[in-house]
Amino acid sequence: MPGKSLCNKKGEFKGLPSIFRETISLEHPIYKPAKGRYWLYVALTCPWAHRTLITRALKGLTSVIGCSVLHWHLDDRGWRFVEAGDGKKTDERNWFDVAGGITSTGLNNITPAAGVSNGAHRLLTDGTDEPHYGYKRLSDLYFKSKPDYDARFSVPVLWDLKTRTIVNNESSDIIRILNSSAFDEFVEDEPRHLNLLPQSLQPQIEEFNSWVYENINTGVYKAGFAESAEAYEKEVANLFHYLDKLETLLREKYARLEAEYGQSNKDKILARYFVVGDRLTEADVRLYPTIVRFDVVYHQHFKCNFATIRGGYPHIHKWLRNMYWRHTAFQRTTDFNHIKLGYTRSQLRINPLGITPLGPKPDIIPL
């Protein structure tokens, strides 16, 4: 929560566990696959929610599982919805197409933030309403599921409209639920055949995810939320050690692909330029939300400033731009306005004046 410490007595960041950990399958006694039964609640600011949106889009589930977007500003009561106001409500069926009624700014940098208040109330720009129960807060969904709930009101939330409860609020679980074959019968054409966790690559993906999660995904938070110089310096050094490791991995991969196809055959190289194997996998989906936020937020806001991705890591930068510009699901789920405003206006322990930097420019460089 804003204003509350997420650190231990040494000033070190400590994440909190998710408590809703059910799955959806034909074998499950309660949560069985169905079109229109499940709903995803997300914040476009949040990297953990972002990975579920990417997976939902890649798997062709935008017309199977609905979605609502919370306001970018996280206040001392947690996440909130944008109220519909004059009776206008978002389309319960599928306003959130490939990924966005709220669209990415792309190369158009953030509108000067001075005129945008934390209470901005622009439907489909600052967020959406809650179309099923008229709730004003994400916390209402948590209390509906568990009246004595006393932990953090986090996103993402995968909700069951039939039993009116949270199925799961752990992003790593949710992306595997969405990637499973549970919903294939409701999906047409190519997306149903996409498998982000192929059996042949699963050991490599699991190993990659383990060090990326601990040292990069949460590494930026460990540095940014550190409340002592000692904790900060240890964590920021560790973060960049693992960014160096990632850069080496991608540099070697690119060199191998260049040797196979020739330096001039960029399209064939980029078509196989992924972090694990030569195909798009869960590893790319889990890494991307952190890397796309790095230059625009983490470098300055979390003091992760040994280098930017664009200035110091050419092969990570190439991979990032490849994901964004060549894969619609990644681009359309990335909203730089929500990302910049959400971090800089909500985390007042880190940025007490709430001033949102306008750079870097552009948000992301063309491929």
Beta strands, then each sheet from edge to edge (+ up, - down):
strand 1: 38-42
strand 2: 66-69
strand 3: 157-160
strand 4: 165-168
sheet 1: 2+ 1+ 3- 4+
end
